[in-house]
Amino acid sequence: MGLIKAGIGALGGTLADQWKEFIYCDTLDMNTLVKKGQKRTTGRSSNTKGEENIITDGSRIAVNEGQVMLIVENGKIVDFCAEAGEYIYRFGTEPSMLDSGWKGLKESFKKVGKRFTFGGQAENDQRVYFVNSKEIMNNKIGFGEVPFRDSEFGFTVTLRGYGNYSYRITDPIMFYTNVCANVQDEFRRSQIDEQLKSEVQHNIQPALGRIAQQGIAYDQITLYTNDIANAINNGLGRDWVEARGISVVSIAFASITPDEESSAKIAQFQESRVYTDANMLGARLGTAQAAAMEKAAENKAGAMTGFMGLGFAQQAGGADPASLFQVGQQQAAARRKKAGEWDCASCGAKGQTSKFCSECGAARPKEASGWKCSECGALNMGKFCSECGAKKPAGELLYKCDKCGWEPDDPTRPPKFCPECGDAFGEEDIVK
């Protein structure tokens, strides 16, 4: 019971009339997951007594793109084809099992397919089914009360949202065997929608938990929908992928928002950030003082009375916005220095990162070079350490690139190659 390829290209038409039976399935829309093949019988068929579930030897079967065809005998799959084209059905031949590169179909057939002997026409129930292998899209989903550990805020927020997911039948043999075996006409998505939706929703919480472990903020979740789909597939595991032959392809969230309690917590946290950043605190204080001055000018006891009260408040410990801005600049300078940036001494341009100033072309200042004291760690150029007085070790070699002049932070331990010009360090780079 096998298939022999008859041709590739146009399906149906006048060719169908040249064969005893022509079995086909015109279209499978997104609402139809499995459909029984339609049979067009000619006068040459040996199946002329109205027996629908018998496939005549030599019949022609057409397979369209986006379909996987299954041949079933007495409820068991005896052959399948995942390649578009036209085929001749022959008894006495081994199953063709044309998988077209589909992963796992042959392994699944070995598990659930029929073990049979070859011979003549079988007097049994024989059917042809076509399984929809296209992506089934626009499956609506919503979730609420899902805890999510936000990496930006460092605490757990409760999320709710909605969107769509899509799935695909990735193992038609397991889907037919375990979900819809021997349907009378067709199996529609509406028959399993609610079950699939419930199981996807159940796995959203652990999927988001795995995303949270990557250090992702809640408002960036929509950028990681592929990771969420993979995490959901891992969570569904055997129930979907292995037993039912279904896999989630993608998830698209239209909205993900924290609940009211989490929103209030986030707002309070963001407001508290003002008091940890000197620049933001200075701006906040300046705004508050400006508002206080306006209120003082409206004082019924006289503007001077209001301004005196404002002055007393400042003298009693009120902060000065100017001093806060100065601290903020110092903090920014420290961050730039930590990141390897430098400020140009010639024109004053700040935050330079290249070898030359982008404003005036001045060269980047060279860092102090010399030998590193083994006692205190200070860099020195002389014979003795300027910090602790230790003597320069005898034979200590100092390196400097002879091609571009680059000097390592520790001149006694240069890298293998100069990071500026790529020249290898050797004896010619030793500073005499």
C-alpha positions, -999 to 999 in steps of 0.1 A, spaced: 0 0 0 21 28 -13 22 59 -34 38 65 -67 43 100 -79 22 107 -110 30 144 -116 36 178 -101 17 209 -110 -19 215 -118 -43 193 -98 -76 180 -110 -90 189 -144 -93 164 -172 -65 142 -157 -88 132 -129 -111 114 -154 -83 92 -167 -81 73 -134 -104 49 -116 -109 73 -87 -96 108 -81 -93 118 -44 -87 154 -35 -93 182 -11 -98 216 -27 -89 240 2 -83 240 39 -91 274 55 -78 284 89 -110 271 105 -106 236 92 -78 215 107 -86 181 92 -109 172 63 -118 138 47 -108 135 10 -135 139 -16 -138 111 -42 -146 115 -78 -155 81 -93 -154 72 -130 -170 43 -149 -136 25 -149 -136 22 -111 -141 -12 -95 -158 6 -66 -191 13 -83 -215 -1 -58 -215 30 -36 -189 18 -10 -173 51 -1 -146 39 22 -127 17 -2 -97 30 -22 -94 12 -56 -60 0 -66 -46 25 -91 -66 55 -79 -51 90 -81 -46 112 -50 -39 149 -52 -20 168 -24 -20 206 -24 5 229 -8 -1 234 30 -16 199 33 -3 166 47 -22 136 34 -29 105 55 -41 71 43 -60 53 70 -72 17 71 -94 5 99 -85 35 120 -47 30 116 -24 51 94 -8 30 66 9 58 46 13 95 45 26 122 21 38 158 29 48 167 -6 25 186 -30 17 167 -62 -3 139 -77 1 103 -67 -11 68 -78 -22 44 -50 -9 9 -54 -14 -23 -33 15 -46 -29 41 -19 -25 57 -6 7 45 26 23 61 56 5 61 78 36 70 110 17 78 134 45 94 162 25 118 169 53 91 170 80 108 163 113 96 133 132 68 120 109 85 87 102 93 82 138 56 89 147 45 65 120 66 37 136 48 44 169 12 45 158 11 33 121 -4 0 111 18 -31 107 4 -49 77 12 -75 51 12 -68 14 -14 -84 -9 -44 -77 -30 -74 -54 -26 -82 -50 11 -119 -55 20 -117 -30 49 -125 6 58 -101 28 39 -100 66 41 -79 96 30 -76 126 53 -59 159 46 -44 178 76 -39 215 75 -2 222 79 -5 260 76 -1 284 105 -34 288 124 -35 325 133 -56 350 153 -63 329 184 -73 355 210 -59 353 245 -61 373 277 -45 370 311 -46 388 344 -31 386 379 3 373 366 32 382 389 64 395 372 97 403 389 107 435 372 145 440 369 144 478 366 124 484 399 136 453 417 102 442 430 73 421 417 44 437 398 11 421 388 4 422 351 -26 418 329 -29 419 292 -43 405 260 -32 396 225 -31 368 199 -12 336 194 -8 313 165 -1 276 163 7 250 137 2 212 134 38 201 134 31 163 136 0 154 116 2 118 125 1 124 163 -26 150 158 -48 126 139 -42 97 163 -47 115 196 -70 144 187 -94 137 159 -91 101 147 -116 90 120 -137 121 118 -168 117 95 -162 148 74 -140 175 90 -124 186 122 -127 223 129 -106 246 152 -136 256 172 -137 220 186 -104 225 205 -101 263 207 -112 267 244 -90 238 255 -59 252 238 -66 287 250 -69 276 286 -36 256 284 -17 286 268 -30 309 295 -20 285 322 16 285 308 19 323 304 29 328 341 59 304 341 69 317 306 70 352 319 89 340 349 116 326 326 117 360 308 120 378 341 152 357 349 168 374 319 166 407 336 139 423 314 117 451 326 79 446 323 75 473 296 100 455 274 81 422 273 66 428 239 102 428 225 107 392 235 76 375 221 97 347 204 113 339 237 78 337 253 65 314 226 95 291 231 90 292 268 53 283 264 62 254 241 86 241 267 59 245 294 33 227 272 58 200 265 44 166 261 8 176 261 10 196 230 42 190 210 46 153 216 11 140 223 -10 163 201 16 173 175 8 211 179 34 239 185 29 275 193 45 296 165 42 332 178 25 354 204 17 391 199 6 411 229 -16 441 221 -14 454 257 5 445 289 -2 468 319 3 466 357 -27 465 379 -37 496 400 -17 486 430 14 479 410 10 512 391 9 531 423 40 513 436 59 520 403 49 557 405 61 560 441 94 543 432 100 566 402 93 596 423 118 584 449 145 584 422 145 621 423 161 620 457 190 597 445 200 618 415 215 652 423 205 668 390 169 656 393 167 666 429 181 701 420 155 705 393 127 694 417 139 717 444 143 746 420 107 741 408 95 739 444 113 771 454 99 790 424 64 779 433 71 790 469 83 824 457 51 828 438 31 819 469 52 843 490 45 872 466 8 865 472 11 866 510 -17 887 525 7 900 552 29 914 525 54 900 500 84 908 522 69 887 551 65 857 527 101 861 514 114 863 549 97 830 557 113 815 526 147 828 537 144 813 572 135 780 557 166 780 536 188 790 565 173 763 586 188 736 563 171 741 530 192 727 501 206 750 474 197 739 438 230 753 425 251 731 448 230 701 438 236 707 401 273 709 409 272 675 426 253 662 396 280 674 373 306 657 394 286 625 394 283 626 356 320 633 352 327 603 374 305 581 353 322 593 321 357 587 335 345 552 345 334 545 310 367 556 295 356 591 284 379 621 286 374 659 286 395 680 262 418 705 279 421 726 247 385 735 239 366 721 269 346 695 250 334 668 273 327 631 269 353 624 243 359 587 235 382 586 205 420 593 202 414 629 191 389 655 202 359 657 179 357 695 183 393 707 179 414 677 170 436 678 201 451 644 210 438 624 239 460 630 270 483 601 277 479 582 309 507 581 333 532 554 325 562 538 343 568 508 365 543 495 390 554 494 426 549 459 440 545 473 475 518 500 471 508 496 434 517 532 424 531 539 389 565 555 388 590 568 363 620 572 386 643 548 404 623 549 436 585 548 443 571 583 449 545 569 473 564 545 496 601 549 486 605 513 473 633 508 448 626 500 412 631 463 407 663 454 389 658 445 352 621 457 352 612 462 316 588 489 305 570 487 272 557 512 247 545 506 211 572 517 188 547 521 159 520 544 174 533 552 209 505 535 228 514 526 264 497 499 285 482 508 319 509 485 334 540 491 312 556 460 327 528 437 314 519 446 278 493 426 257 505 404 229 493 430 203 489 468 204 451 476 206 456 508 185 477 496 155 478 458 160 516 456 161 530 427 181 549 436 213 585 425 213 621 436 222 618 467 199 590 480 222 611 480 254 617 515 268 654 519 274 
